[in-house]
Amino acid sequence: MQSDIKTPLLPGSASDSPELLPRGLPGPVIGVIGSGDFSRSLAIRLVASGFRVVVGSRDPRRVASSLFPDGVEVQTQQEAVDGAERVVFVAVYPEHYGSLLRLREQLAGKVLVDVSNASQLHSQQSNAERLAELFPKSSVVKGFNVVSAWALQTGNSDGSKQVLICSDCSDSKAAVIQLAHRLGLCPVDVGGLCCSRDIEEVPLLLFPSWGGPVLATFFLFLFFYGYNFLRRILLPYLDHGENNFYQLPLVAVNETLPAVALVTLALVYLPGLVAAVLQLCRGTKYRRFPGWLDHWLCRRKQLGLLSFLCAGLHAVYSVCLTLRKAAGYSLLNSAYQQVKAGIENAWVEQQVWRSDLYLSCGILGFGVLTLLAITSLPSVGNSLNWQEFTFVQSGLGYAALTLSIMHTLFFGWDFAFLPRAYPYYLPPVYLLALILPCTVLVGRLLLALPCLAFRLAKIRRGWESPRHQQPPVTEVVQPQNFSHV
């Protein structure tokens, strides 16, 4: 019975596999070539994880002993390489790799971990590949370059840290992956050393997935703001000298933000409809989408967060409208005109319903949109299964779009049918903003029809229309020859 308990459930489990890095105390000696900020932070993390560290510097006398934690030996580069058992971190700039050639023989057979970053994008050769050419007898592993010195010092208090690792030597890569695990990091194996170019360029990229969504949102803002400026400020001033330029900082911005938020939210769900229509027309899901549609589908999260940002700013701006001096003057003028006209009760039932309805729909829509933004966070989204995530992002997403459309419609009320709503034959901003969201909502309702929904569900489960199915291959049976009988 005892032997059965001690038997591992899976063969080749971690309990009986040899460890690439021993866990006994004292820990293995890790070498670090370089004495800069990253080397100091790396040494702090290694010592805290139970490793012994020897740091190699070109001139150890110039390195203050207080810079490194207790237990770290600061020696010459040659002494550090000789003292390291297997793993040596190369924490020097790539232009100084040539100065390490004198250590080529001492580094033979050791694992060199290159932590450098690229100096420019789209380089022909990565720093790790160059290091592998300079030290052919060593195993070069690329890693730890996407982790900052601050992240190494703070440990796991700021959340998990991903470490991208690649190498052509599987054993050396496994040793570095195990080392990253023991440091409390999250290593990710991205392949061979040829992938090091992409890893080195990661710190140089500035929000690579946000460029298109930010530009789209910016141009939408420019369009609606420019249209509002033309319709409500510039043309009245040129026509009869009406000065409304005071509306530029607050009122015009507040009228532009909800339009941008509504259209951006519609852009989140429009590519899904286009993809569904393509699958229905093609009768199969095994044909790739066009590149522009694939790129659009991958940017829906960013568009949704930008829509949430514009909606939140609109809410703040709306609250601040009553704090303006212009609002106080308008209220006094309205009260004076009411008294002068002898109106005792200015209550208008229709306008009361209108204001309450559009405010209620706006608050509910912003609340649902907030829930969508929260679930887009990895820490929250990873706690949901696929069914729950789809319900929130798709079901509640269309609910937020519907509430936003209702908010806009109640705000417009019946003004869209009045001639004075079209000065200079220009429709209001909210009518322009409703075109795309209403189109998306109608398209989603059409796809919910049983005849289309059933066919689309079959296609997504692998069914193909007959025109995509290969005809069965019929084997031609040759007649037997009995002439030899």
Solvent accessible surface area in square Angstrom, and as a share of the most:
residue,aa,sasa,rsa
1,M,173,0.77
2,Q,124,0.55
3,S,77,0.50
4,D,100,0.52
5,I,116,0.59
6,K,164,0.69
7,T,81,0.47
8,P,54,0.34
9,L,176,0.88
10,L,129,0.64
11,P,127,0.80
12,G,64,0.62
13,S,33,0.21
14,A,90,0.70
15,S,98,0.63
16,D,89,0.46
17,S,49,0.31
18,P,124,0.78
19,E,89,0.40
20,L,66,0.33
21,L,6,0.03
22,P,73,0.46
23,R,138,0.50
24,G,48,0.46
25,L,157,0.78
26,P,97,0.61
27,G,2,0.02
28,P,6,0.04
29,V,24,0.14
30,I,2,0.01
31,G,0,0.00
32,V,0,0.00
33,I,0,0.00
34,G,7,0.07
35,S,33,0.22
36,G,41,0.40
37,D,94,0.49
38,F,44,0.18
39,S,1,0.00
40,R,53,0.19
41,S,0,0.00
42,L,0,0.00
43,A,0,0.00
44,I,59,0.30
45,R,17,0.06
46,L,0,0.00
47,V,46,0.26
48,A,85,0.66
49,S,32,0.21
50,G,30,0.29
51,F,7,0.03
52,R,105,0.38
53,V,3,0.02
54,V,6,0.03
55,V,0,0.00
56,G,0,0.00
57,S,9,0.06
58,R,173,0.63
59,D,40,0.21
60,P,34,0.21
61,R,220,0.80
62,R,202,0.74
63,V,26,0.15
64,A,52,0.40
65,S,103,0.66
66,S,102,0.66
67,L,78,0.39
68,F,12,0.05
69,P,40,0.25
70,D,134,0.70
71,G,63,0.60
72,V,19,0.11
73,E,95,0.43
74,V,42,0.24
75,Q,55,0.24
76,T,55,0.32
77,Q,6,0.03
78,Q,82,0.37
79,E,88,0.40
80,A,1,0.01
81,V,0,0.00
82,D,87,0.45
83,G,38,0.37
84,A,4,0.03
85,E,93,0.42
86,R,74,0.27
87,V,0,0.00
88,V,1,0.00
89,F,0,0.00
90,V,1,0.00
91,A,20,0.16
92,V,27,0.16
93,Y,154,0.58
94,P,21,0.13
95,E,123,0.55
96,H,71,0.31
97,Y,0,0.00
98,G,38,0.36
99,S,53,0.34
100,L,2,0.01
101,L,68,0.34
102,R,143,0.52
103,L,2,0.01
104,R,88,0.32
105,E,119,0.53
106,Q,56,0.25
107,L,0,0.00
108,A,37,0.29
109,G,66,0.63
110,K,28,0.12
111,V,3,0.02
112,L,0,0.00
113,V,0,0.00
114,D,0,0.00
115,V,16,0.09
116,S,12,0.08
117,N,61,0.31
118,A,10,0.08
119,S,112,0.72
120,Q,117,0.52
121,L,74,0.37
122,H,156,0.70
123,S,29,0.19
124,Q,163,0.73
125,Q,76,0.34
126,S,2,0.01
127,N,23,0.12
128,A,0,0.00
129,E,33,0.15
130,R,85,0.31
131,L,0,0.00
132,A,29,0.22
133,E,120,0.54
134,L,38,0.19
135,F,2,0.01
136,P,95,0.60
137,K,127,0.54
138,S,15,0.10
139,S,31,0.20
140,V,8,0.05
141,V,0,0.00
142,K,0,0.00
143,G,0,0.00
144,F,0,0.00
145,N,9,0.05
146,V,45,0.26
147,V,8,0.04
148,S,64,0.41
149,A,28,0.22
150,W,173,0.61
151,A,11,0.08
152,L,0,0.00
153,Q,86,0.38
154,T,33,0.19
155,G,15,0.14
156,N,88,0.45
157,S,91,0.59
158,D,91,0.47
159,G,37,0.35
160,S,88,0.57
161,K,29,0.12
162,Q,116,0.52
163,V,0,0.00
164,L,35,0.18
165,I,0,0.00
166,C,0,0.00
167,S,4,0.03
168,D,115,0.59
169,C,45,0.27
170,S,81,0.52
171,D,88,0.46
172,S,3,0.02
173,K,25,0.11
174,A,39,0.31
175,A,0,0.00
176,V,0,0.00
177,I,39,0.20
178,Q,29,0.13
179,L,0,0.00
180,A,0,0.00
181,H,110,0.49
182,R,42,0.15
183,L,4,0.02
184,G,28,0.27
185,L,6,0.03
186,C,51,0.31
187,P,21,0.13
188,V,53,0.30
189,D,77,0.40
190,V,51,0.29
191,G,28,0.27
192,G,23,0.22
193,L,11,0.06
194,C,83,0.50
195,C,37,0.22
196,S,0,0.00
197,R,83,0.30
198,D,98,0.51
199,I,4,0.02
200,E,3,0.01
201,E,22,0.10
202,V,61,0.35
203,P,61,0.38
204,L,72,0.36
205,L,81,0.40
206,L,151,0.75
207,F,137,0.57
208,P,92,0.58
209,S,32,0.20
210,W,68,0.24
211,G,36,0.34
212,G,40,0.39
213,P,4,0.02
214,V,69,0.40
215,L,102,0.51
216,A,39,0.30
217,T,16,0.09
218,F,106,0.44
219,F,124,0.52
220,L,36,0.18
221,F,54,0.22
222,L,87,0.43
223,F,112,0.47
224,F,7,0.03
225,Y,52,0.20
226,G,35,0.33
227,Y,29,0.11
228,N,3,0.01
229,F,56,0.23
230,L,69,0.35
231,R,27,0.10
232,R,84,0.31
233,I,2,0.01
234,L,52,0.26
235,L,44,0.22
236,P,13,0.08
237,Y,100,0.38
238,L,121,0.60
239,D,91,0.47
240,H,117,0.52
241,G,49,0.47
242,E,73,0.33
243,N,99,0.51
244,N,18,0.09
245,F,70,0.29
246,Y,124,0.47
247,Q,21,0.09
248,L,47,0.23
249,P,96,0.60
250,L,39,0.19
251,V,22,0.13
252,A,2,0.01
253,V,24,0.14
254,N,13,0.07
255,E,50,0.22
256,T,0,0.00
257,L,10,0.05
258,P,38,0.24
259,A,5,0.04
260,V,0,0.00
261,A,10,0.07
262,L,8,0.04
263,V,12,0.07
264,T,1,0.00
265,L,4,0.02
266,A,0,0.00
267,L,31,0.15
268,V,15,0.09
269,Y,24,0.09
270,L,37,0.18
271,P,0,0.00
272,G,24,0.23
273,L,17,0.08
274,V,43,0.25
275,A,8,0.06
276,A,3,0.02
277,V,73,0.42
278,L,44,0.22
279,Q,21,0.10
280,L,24,0.12
281,C,89,0.53
282,R,36,0.13
283,G,0,0.00
284,T,3,0.02
285,K,77,0.33
286,Y,138,0.53
287,R,129,0.47
288,R,193,0.71
289,F,50,0.21
290,P,41,0.26
291,G,59,0.56
292,W,150,0.53
293,L,0,0.00
294,D,50,0.26
295,H,96,0.43
296,W,56,0.20
297,L,30,0.15
298,C,81,0.48
299,R,48,0.18
300,R,98,0.36
301,K,95,0.40
302,Q,19,0.09
303,L,8,0.04
304,G,17,0.17
305,L,43,0.21
306,L,20,0.10
307,S,1,0.00
308,F,57,0.24
309,L,96,0.48
310,C,9,0.06
311,A,18,0.14
312,G,18,0.17
313,L,72,0.36
314,H,39,0.17
315,A,41,0.32
316,V,89,0.51
317,Y,56,0.21
318,S,42,0.27
319,V,108,0.62
320,C,46,0.27
321,L,47,0.23
322,T,109,0.63
323,L,141,0.70
324,R,65,0.24
325,K,155,0.66
326,A,29,0.22
327,A,27,0.21
328,G,33,0.32
329,Y,131,0.50
330,S,64,0.41
331,L,128,0.64
332,L,121,0.60
333,N,86,0.44
334,S,65,0.42
335,A,49,0.38
336,Y,142,0.54
337,Q,118,0.53
338,Q,57,0.25
339,V,116,0.67
340,K,156,0.66
341,A,71,0.55
342,G,57,0.55
343,I,89,0.45
344,E,171,0.77
345,N,116,0.60
346,A,63,0.49
347,W,163,0.57
348,V,77,0.44
349,E,99,0.44
350,Q,91,0.40
351,Q,63,0.28
352,V,46,0.26
353,W,145,0.51
354,R,34,0.12
355,S,34,0.22
356,D,83,0.43
357,L,56,0.28
358,Y,41,0.16
359,L,94,0.47
360,S,53,0.34
361,C,11,0.06
362,G,20,0.20
363,I,124,0.63
364,L,100,0.50
365,G,4,0.04
366,F,70,0.29
367,G,40,0.39
368,V,30,0.18
369,L,11,0.05
370,T,39,0.23
371,L,77,0.39
372,L,12,0.06
373,A,14,0.11
374,I,82,0.41
375,T,8,0.05
376,S,19,0.12
377,L,91,0.45
378,P,87,0.55
379,S,93,0.60
380,V,48,0.28
381,G,14,0.14
382,N,124,0.63
383,S,86,0.56
384,L,51,0.25
385,N,86,0.44
386,W,192,0.67
387,Q,140,0.62
388,E,75,0.34
389,F,64,0.27
390,T,54,0.31
391,F,126,0.52
392,V,17,0.10
393,Q,45,0.20
394,S,40,0.25
395,G,37,0.36
396,L,39,0.19
397,G,0,0.00
398,Y,31,0.12
399,A,38,0.29
400,A,0,0.00
401,L,0,0.00
402,T,45,0.26
403,L,34,0.17
404,S,26,0.17
405,I,7,0.04
406,M,72,0.32
407,H,34,0.15
408,T,17,0.10
409,L,93,0.46
410,F,50,0.21
411,F,88,0.37
412,G,3,0.03
413,W,68,0.24
414,D,56,0.29
415,F,64,0.27
416,A,20,0.15
417,F,172,0.72
418,L,56,0.28
419,P,118,0.74
420,R,185,0.68
421,A,13,0.10
422,Y,76,0.29
423,P,50,0.31
424,Y,76,0.29
425,Y,204,0.78
426,L,40,0.20
427,P,36,0.23
428,P,9,0.06
429,V,11,0.07
430,Y,38,0.14
431,L,47,0.23
432,L,45,0.22
433,A,1,0.01
434,L,10,0.05
435,I,113,0.57
436,L,48,0.24
437,P,0,0.00
438,C,47,0.28
439,T,80,0.46
440,V,0,0.00
441,L,34,0.17
442,V,82,0.47
443,G,20,0.19
444,R,89,0.33
445,L,112,0.56
446,L,96,0.48
447,L,19,0.09
448,A,58,0.45
449,L,81,0.40
450,P,108,0.68
451,C,94,0.56
452,L,58,0.29
453,A,39,0.30
454,F,136,0.57
455,R,77,0.28
456,L,17,0.08
457,A,50,0.39
458,K,67,0.28
459,I,0,0.00
460,R,119,0.43
461,R,211,0.77
462,G,26,0.25
463,W,78,0.27
464,E,45,0.20
465,S,4,0.03
466,P,103,0.65
467,R,155,0.56
468,H,50,0.22
469,Q,100,0.44
470,Q,158,0.70
471,P,102,0.64
472,P,121,0.76
473,V,149,0.86
474,T,110,0.64
475,E,155,0.69
476,V,118,0.68
477,V,129,0.74
478,Q,134,0.60
479,P,118,0.74
480,Q,140,0.62
481,N,107,0.55
482,F,136,0.57
483,S,91,0.59
484,H,153,0.68
485,V,142,0.82
